[in-house]
Amino acid sequence: MNKLILYFLITIITLNGYTNDYILNNDSLKKDTTNFILPKNSIYMELFGSAWAGSINYERCLFAKSNYAINGRVGFFTYPFYPSWLVIFPILVNYQFNIKKITSFEIGAGQQFIPGLHLNEYNVNLIGNFGLRLIIRKNFLIKINFTPQLFYFNKKYYFIKDQNFIPWGGFSIGYSFGK
């Protein structure tokens, strides 16, 4: 667990150094670093993260001010899992605040909805979200997040047998659009 946290912190520091260098060497960004680049919509693939192995996500800005925003997010993941398909729908609300013009920090919470392997059965798990978001060249989205998960499901059907809390993380790449 300590190695995972260490890798997560090293990655955030590296990405933050890249964005600072990008801002310092780009004249168009030097003129006005107070404007928060915040497209209304984002579509991205997340590796690991809120749906364990990965997911496809849509995110919408619900409310925005000059240096912070509130976003709603819904995702989808599926995988063939004996005797049926494993399907996960992560739904989160994130508070995002501006660090630099193209960099923001986000913190949020939500739930994973997992339809059960039997009829009329479903599971709901809690998800946290803490991470860094970069929007490069106005449309290209990169996110790295720590997504701890608290499980409340029937453990005999899933791969986690003895833990209710799992520190987890994810990396996302996608496209942002809309004003």
Contacts in CASP RR format, 6 or more apart in sequence:
PFRMAT RR
TARGET T0000
AUTHOR 0000-0000-0000
METHOD contacts of the structure
MODEL  1
MNKLILYFLITIITLNGYTNDYILNNDSLKKDTTNFILPKNSIYMELFGS
AWAGSINYERCLFAKSNYAINGRVGFFTYPFYPSWLVIFPILVNYQFNIK
KITSFEIGAGQQFIPGLHLNEYNVNLIGNFGLRLIIRKNFLIKINFTPQL
FYFNKKYYFIKDQNFIPWGGFSIGYSFGK
1 167 0 8 1.000
4 167 0 8 1.000
4 169 0 8 1.000
5 146 0 8 1.000
5 167 0 8 1.000
8 144 0 8 1.000
8 146 0 8 1.000
8 169 0 8 1.000
11 144 0 8 1.000
12 131 0 8 1.000
12 132 0 8 1.000
12 144 0 8 1.000
15 132 0 8 1.000
15 134 0 8 1.000
15 142 0 8 1.000
15 144 0 8 1.000
16 99 0 8 1.000
16 103 0 8 1.000
16 132 0 8 1.000
19 100 0 8 1.000
19 102 0 8 1.000
19 103 0 8 1.000
19 134 0 8 1.000
19 136 0 8 1.000
20 100 0 8 1.000
22 29 0 8 1.000
22 102 0 8 1.000
22 136 0 8 1.000
23 29 0 8 1.000
23 30 0 8 1.000
23 33 0 8 1.000
23 100 0 8 1.000
23 101 0 8 1.000
23 102 0 8 1.000
24 30 0 8 1.000
29 101 0 8 1.000
29 102 0 8 1.000
32 101 0 8 1.000
33 100 0 8 1.000
33 101 0 8 1.000
34 66 0 8 1.000
34 67 0 8 1.000
34 101 0 8 1.000
35 66 0 8 1.000
35 101 0 8 1.000
36 64 0 8 1.000
36 66 0 8 1.000
36 67 0 8 1.000
36 68 0 8 1.000
36 69 0 8 1.000
36 98 0 8 1.000
36 101 0 8 1.000
36 104 0 8 1.000
37 101 0 8 1.000
37 102 0 8 1.000
37 135 0 8 1.000
37 138 0 8 1.000
38 61 0 8 1.000
38 64 0 8 1.000
38 69 0 8 1.000
38 96 0 8 1.000
38 135 0 8 1.000
39 61 0 8 1.000
39 135 0 8 1.000
39 138 0 8 1.000
39 139 0 8 1.000
39 176 0 8 1.000
39 177 0 8 1.000
39 178 0 8 1.000
39 179 0 8 1.000
40 60 0 8 1.000
40 61 0 8 1.000
40 177 0 8 1.000
40 178 0 8 1.000
40 179 0 8 1.000
41 58 0 8 1.000
41 59 0 8 1.000
41 60 0 8 1.000
41 61 0 8 1.000
41 176 0 8 1.000
41 177 0 8 1.000
41 178 0 8 1.000
42 57 0 8 1.000
42 58 0 8 1.000
42 59 0 8 1.000
42 60 0 8 1.000
42 141 0 8 1.000
42 174 0 8 1.000
42 175 0 8 1.000
42 176 0 8 1.000
42 177 0 8 1.000
43 56 0 8 1.000
43 57 0 8 1.000
43 58 0 8 1.000
43 59 0 8 1.000
43 174 0 8 1.000
43 175 0 8 1.000
44 56 0 8 1.000
44 57 0 8 1.000
44 59 0 8 1.000
44 141 0 8 1.000
44 143 0 8 1.000
44 172 0 8 1.000
44 173 0 8 1.000
44 174 0 8 1.000
44 175 0 8 1.000
45 54 0 8 1.000
45 55 0 8 1.000
45 56 0 8 1.000
45 57 0 8 1.000
45 172 0 8 1.000
45 173 0 8 1.000
45 174 0 8 1.000
46 54 0 8 1.000
46 55 0 8 1.000
46 56 0 8 1.000
46 57 0 8 1.000
46 143 0 8 1.000
46 170 0 8 1.000
46 171 0 8 1.000
46 172 0 8 1.000
47 54 0 8 1.000
47 170 0 8 1.000
47 171 0 8 1.000
47 172 0 8 1.000
48 54 0 8 1.000
48 147 0 8 1.000
48 168 0 8 1.000
48 169 0 8 1.000
48 170 0 8 1.000
48 171 0 8 1.000
49 55 0 8 1.000
49 145 0 8 1.000
49 147 0 8 1.000
49 168 0 8 1.000
49 169 0 8 1.000
49 170 0 8 1.000
49 171 0 8 1.000
50 75 0 8 1.000
50 90 0 8 1.000
50 92 0 8 1.000
50 112 0 8 1.000
50 127 0 8 1.000
50 129 0 8 1.000
50 145 0 8 1.000
50 147 0 8 1.000
50 149 0 8 1.000
50 170 0 8 1.000
51 75 0 8 1.000
51 76 0 8 1.000
51 77 0 8 1.000
51 88 0 8 1.000
51 90 0 8 1.000
51 112 0 8 1.000
52 77 0 8 1.000
52 88 0 8 1.000
52 168 0 8 1.000
53 77 0 8 1.000
53 79 0 8 1.000
54 77 0 8 1.000
55 75 0 8 1.000
55 76 0 8 1.000
55 77 0 8 1.000
55 88 0 8 1.000
55 90 0 8 1.000
56 75 0 8 1.000
56 76 0 8 1.000
56 77 0 8 1.000
57 73 0 8 1.000
57 74 0 8 1.000
57 75 0 8 1.000
57 76 0 8 1.000
57 90 0 8 1.000
57 172 0 8 1.000
58 73 0 8 1.000
58 74 0 8 1.000
58 75 0 8 1.000
59 71 0 8 1.000
59 72 0 8 1.000
59 73 0 8 1.000
59 94 0 8 1.000
60 71 0 8 1.000
60 72 0 8 1.000
60 73 0 8 1.000
61 69 0 8 1.000
61 70 0 8 1.000
61 71 0 8 1.000
61 72 0 8 1.000
62 69 0 8 1.000
62 70 0 8 1.000
62 71 0 8 1.000
62 72 0 8 1.000
62 93 0 8 1.000
63 69 0 8 1.000
63 70 0 8 1.000
64 70 0 8 1.000
67 97 0 8 1.000
67 98 0 8 1.000
68 95 0 8 1.000
68 96 0 8 1.000
68 97 0 8 1.000
68 98 0 8 1.000
69 95 0 8 1.000
69 96 0 8 1.000
69 97 0 8 1.000
70 93 0 8 1.000
70 94 0 8 1.000
70 95 0 8 1.000
70 96 0 8 1.000
71 93 0 8 1.000
71 94 0 8 1.000
71 96 0 8 1.000
71 106 0 8 1.000
72 92 0 8 1.000
72 93 0 8 1.000
72 94 0 8 1.000
73 90 0 8 1.000
73 91 0 8 1.000
73 92 0 8 1.000
73 93 0 8 1.000
73 94 0 8 1.000
74 89 0 8 1.000
74 90 0 8 1.000
74 91 0 8 1.000
75 89 0 8 1.000
75 90 0 8 1.000
75 91 0 8 1.000
76 87 0 8 1.000
76 88 0 8 1.000
76 89 0 8 1.000
77 86 0 8 1.000
77 87 0 8 1.000
77 88 0 8 1.000
77 89 0 8 1.000
77 90 0 8 1.000
78 85 0 8 1.000
78 86 0 8 1.000
78 87 0 8 1.000
78 88 0 8 1.000
79 85 0 8 1.000
79 86 0 8 1.000
80 86 0 8 1.000
81 117 0 8 1.000
83 117 0 8 1.000
84 116 0 8 1.000
84 117 0 8 1.000
86 114 0 8 1.000
87 114 0 8 1.000
87 115 0 8 1.000
88 112 0 8 1.000
88 113 0 8 1.000
88 114 0 8 1.000
89 112 0 8 1.000
89 113 0 8 1.000
89 114 0 8 1.000
90 110 0 8 1.000
90 111 0 8 1.000
90 112 0 8 1.000
90 113 0 8 1.000
90 127 0 8 1.000
91 110 0 8 1.000
91 111 0 8 1.000
91 112 0 8 1.000
91 113 0 8 1.000
92 108 0 8 1.000
92 109 0 8 1.000
92 110 0 8 1.000
92 111 0 8 1.000
92 127 0 8 1.000
92 128 0 8 1.000
92 129 0 8 1.000
93 108 0 8 1.000
93 109 0 8 1.000
93 110 0 8 1.000
94 106 0 8 1.000
94 107 0 8 1.000
94 108 0 8 1.000
94 129 0 8 1.000
95 106 0 8 1.000
95 107 0 8 1.000
95 108 0 8 1.000
96 104 0 8 1.000
96 105 0 8 1.000
96 106 0 8 1.000
96 133 0 8 1.000
97 104 0 8 1.000
97 105 0 8 1.000
97 106 0 8 1.000
98 104 0 8 1.000
99 105 0 8 1.000
102 134 0 8 1.000
102 135 0 8 1.000
102 136 0 8 1.000
103 132 0 8 1.000
103 133 0 8 1.000
103 134 0 8 1.000
104 132 0 8 1.000
104 133 0 8 1.000
105 131 0 8 1.000
105 132 0 8 1.000
105 133 0 8 1.000
106 129 0 8 1.000
106 130 0 8 1.000
106 131 0 8 1.000
106 132 0 8 1.000
106 133 0 8 1.000
106 143 0 8 1.000
106 145 0 8 1.000
107 129 0 8 1.000
107 130 0 8 1.000
107 131 0 8 1.000
108 128 0 8 1.000
108 129 0 8 1.000
108 130 0 8 1.000
109 126 0 8 1.000
109 127 0 8 1.000
109 128 0 8 1.000
109 129 0 8 1.000
110 126 0 8 1.000
110 127 0 8 1.000
110 128 0 8 1.000
110 129 0 8 1.000
111 124 0 8 1.000
111 125 0 8 1.000
111 126 0 8 1.000
111 127 0 8 1.000
112 123 0 8 1.000
112 124 0 8 1.000
112 125 0 8 1.000
112 126 0 8 1.000
112 127 0 8 1.000
112 149 0 8 1.000
113 122 0 8 1.000
113 123 0 8 1.000
113 124 0 8 1.000
114 122 0 8 1.000
114 123 0 8 1.000
114 124 0 8 1.000
114 125 0 8 1.000
114 153 0 8 1.000
115 121 0 8 1.000
115 122 0 8 1.000
116 122 0 8 1.000
116 123 0 8 1.000
116 157 0 8 1.000
117 157 0 8 1.000
121 154 0 8 1.000
123 152 0 8 1.000
123 153 0 8 1.000
123 154 0 8 1.000
124 152 0 8 1.000
124 153 0 8 1.000
125 149 0 8 1.000
125 150 0 8 1.000
125 151 0 8 1.000
125 152 0 8 1.000
125 153 0 8 1.000
126 149 0 8 1.000
126 150 0 8 1.000
126 152 0 8 1.000
127 147 0 8 1.000
127 148 0 8 1.000
127 149 0 8 1.000
127 150 0 8 1.000
128 147 0 8 1.000
128 148 0 8 1.000
128 149 0 8 1.000
129 145 0 8 1.000
129 146 0 8 1.000
129 147 0 8 1.000
130 145 0 8 1.000
130 146 0 8 1.000
130 147 0 8 1.000
131 143 0 8 1.000
131 144 0 8 1.000
131 145 0 8 1.000
131 146 0 8 1.000
132 143 0 8 1.000
132 144 0 8 1.000
132 145 0 8 1.000
133 141 0 8 1.000
133 142 0 8 1.000
133 143 0 8 1.000
134 141 0 8 1.000
134 142 0 8 1.000
134 143 0 8 1.000
135 141 0 8 1.000
135 176 0 8 1.000
136 142 0 8 1.000
138 176 0 8 1.000
139 175 0 8 1.000
139 176 0 8 1.000
139 177 0 8 1.000
140 173 0 8 1.000
140 174 0 8 1.000
140 175 0 8 1.000
140 176 0 8 1.000
141 172 0 8 1.000
141 173 0 8 1.000
141 174 0 8 1.000
141 175 0 8 1.000
141 176 0 8 1.000
142 172 0 8 1.000
142 173 0 8 1.000
142 174 0 8 1.000
143 170 0 8 1.000
143 171 0 8 1.000
143 172 0 8 1.000
144 170 0 8 1.000
144 171 0 8 1.000
144 172 0 8 1.000
145 169 0 8 1.000
145 170 0 8 1.000
145 171 0 8 1.000
145 172 0 8 1.000
146 167 0 8 1.000
146 168 0 8 1.000
146 169 0 8 1.000
146 170 0 8 1.000
147 168 0 8 1.000
147 169 0 8 1.000
147 170 0 8 1.000
148 165 0 8 1.000
148 166 0 8 1.000
148 167 0 8 1.000
148 168 0 8 1.000
149 165 0 8 1.000
149 166 0 8 1.000
149 168 0 8 1.000
150 164 0 8 1.000
150 165 0 8 1.000
151 160 0 8 1.000
151 163 0 8 1.000
151 164 0 8 1.000
151 165 0 8 1.000
151 166 0 8 1.000
152 164 0 8 1.000
155 161 0 8 1.000
160 166 0 8 1.000
END
